[in-house]
Structures are given as C-alpha cells and as structure tokens.
C-alpha cells in the first residue's frame, strides 16, 4: 500500500528514469530510510517510526557508518515529536 502510494507520488513529481535507477541501487537500509523520510514528510509519523526502528534493529557496525545511523536516530526523534 505504502509502496504504491510512493510510486504514485513519484509519477506525479515526474522523477526521471535516471533518478529512479539511482534509487534501485541503494542498500535496503537506505531505501527504508528514504521510505521513513517520505512518511515523516507526509505526516505519517507512526509508520515512519516503524521504518526507522526496523533499520536500528538490523544495525551492524560499519555497514553504513556512524553518521547514517545517527541520522536515523535523529529522524526517529523527529517522528516521535510529530506523534
């Protein structure tokens, strides 16, 4: 359901094929972060919290770096504040 809505929004935004190709090569955690960011932007905070918490459950040192996971913690806090 969420993925379908994201596809509809992408189509409305007119994302170019090159931009879509860049999204396809991202890691699973990065894609999930992007989903969480999108959900938070659309004020779907509870769903965004779930996305961010899933990433943190799988967190492995060195996988994407401290800054990436720091951004996840930050975004999680922002999503909680929006609830």
C-alpha positions in Angstrom: 0.0 0.0 0.0 2.7 2.5 1.0 4.9 1.5 -1.9 2.0 2.0 -4.3 1.4 5.5 -2.9 5.1 6.3 -3.2 5.0 5.2 -6.8 2.0 7.4 -7.5 3.8 10.4 -5.8 7.0 9.7 -7.8 4.9 9.7 -11.0 3.3 13.0 -10.0 6.7 14.5 -9.2 7.9 13.4 -12.6 11.1 11.7 -11.4 13.3 11.0 -14.3 14.3 7.4 -15.2 17.9 8.2 -14.1 16.8 9.2 -10.7 14.7 6.0 -10.3 17.7 4.0 -11.4 19.8 5.6 -8.6 17.1 4.5 -6.1 17.3 0.9 -7.3 20.9 0.5 -6.4 20.6 1.8 -2.9 21.1 -0.6 0.1 18.0 -2.0 1.8 18.6 0.2 4.8 19.0 3.3 2.7 15.7 2.6 0.8 13.9 2.0 4.1 15.3 5.3 5.5 14.0 7.1 2.4 10.6 5.5 3.0 10.7 6.7 6.6 11.7 10.2 5.5 8.9 10.2 3.0 6.4 9.1 5.5 7.5 11.7 8.1 7.3 14.4 5.4 3.7 13.3 4.7 2.9 13.4 8.5 2.5 9.6 8.8 4.7 9.6 11.9 3.7 6.2 13.3 4.7 4.5 10.1 7.9 6.5 9.9 8.8 5.4 13.4 8.3 1.8 12.5 10.6 2.1 9.4 13.3 3.8 11.4 13.1 1.2 14.3 13.4 -1.7 11.8 16.6 -0.2 10.5 18.0 0.2 14.0 17.1 -3.4 14.8 19.4 -4.6 11.9 22.1 -2.1 12.7 25.6 -3.5 12.2 28.7 -1.5 12.9 30.5 -0.4 9.8 27.7 -1.3 7.5 26.7 2.2 6.5 28.6 4.2 9.0 28.0 6.1 12.3 26.7 9.2 10.5 23.9 7.2 8.7 22.7 5.6 12.0 23.0 9.0 13.7 20.7 10.4 11.1 18.3 7.5 11.7 18.2 8.3 15.5 17.6 12.0 14.7 14.8 11.2 12.3 13.3 8.8 14.8 13.2 11.6 17.4 11.6 14.0 14.9 8.9 11.4 14.0 8.2 10.8 17.7 7.9 14.5 18.3 5.3 14.6 15.5 3.0 12.0 17.0 
